[in-house]
């Protein structure tokens, strides 16, 4: 179905944007609230999310849930993309090994439980898994939340704002992509 800009703008004009803005500022991107303490930064993120939905960059469809849910998903995406961008800006230049592989020194974290070669390999595998899921917004957000070391799928669900079933499905897609790339 082709995107009808005029119809979408009429749909957007019918929304109570002030209510939605206040709701997002109070609740944050996930049911367990904000982890960001800076109110100014919160407002900036909420404004970006609302703008993306209103302008159709992250279009909302009533058939796919409430606009509040879409805004939460976009807010989560805006925050995780901003964090990823900030992380990339602080990265050091890559080191090219003798075998031609590129390694970023920031990615090398000491891990006493693994020999250095295995620690480096596991970090590279994680980077590959993240890269394989870049196009799948839900899987990407689940991976970002996974880095916060949740203890259950329920906690992943709370961190992302997705239902447990959506999280489970995203994890299945991530595992399937992993197995396709690395085998068992």
Residue pairs with C-beta under 8 A, 6 or more apart in sequence:
3 56
3 59
5 56
8 56
8 59
11 60
11 62
12 53
12 54
15 67
17 50
17 54
20 50
20 67
20 68
20 71
21 46
21 47
21 50
23 68
24 46
24 49
24 50
24 68
24 71
24 72
24 75
25 42
25 43
25 46
27 33
27 72
28 34
28 35
28 36
28 42
28 75
29 72
29 73
29 75
29 76
29 79
29 161
30 72
30 76
30 158
30 159
30 160
30 161
31 158
31 161
32 158
32 159
34 42
36 42
36 45
36 79
45 75
45 78
45 79
45 82
46 75
48 78
49 58
49 71
49 74
49 75
49 77
49 78
50 71
51 57
52 58
52 74
52 78
53 59
53 60
53 67
53 70
53 71
53 74
58 70
58 74
58 77
60 67
60 70
60 71
64 70
69 161
72 161
73 137
73 141
73 161
73 162
76 141
76 160
76 161
77 137
77 141
80 140
80 141
80 144
83 144
84 144
90 106
91 104
91 106
92 104
92 105
92 106
93 104
94 102
94 103
94 104
95 102
95 103
95 104
95 105
96 102
96 103
97 103
103 120
103 124
107 123
107 124
107 127
108 119
108 120
108 123
109 119
109 123
110 119
111 119
111 122
114 122
125 182
128 181
129 143
129 174
129 177
129 178
129 181
130 140
130 143
132 177
132 178
132 181
133 139
133 140
133 143
133 173
133 174
133 177
134 140
136 170
136 173
138 160
138 162
138 166
138 169
138 170
139 170
139 173
139 174
141 160
141 162
142 156
142 160
142 162
142 167
142 170
142 171
142 174
143 174
145 156
145 159
145 160
146 156
148 159
150 156
150 159
153 164
153 167
153 168
153 171
154 164
156 167
157 163
157 164
157 166
157 167
160 167
162 170
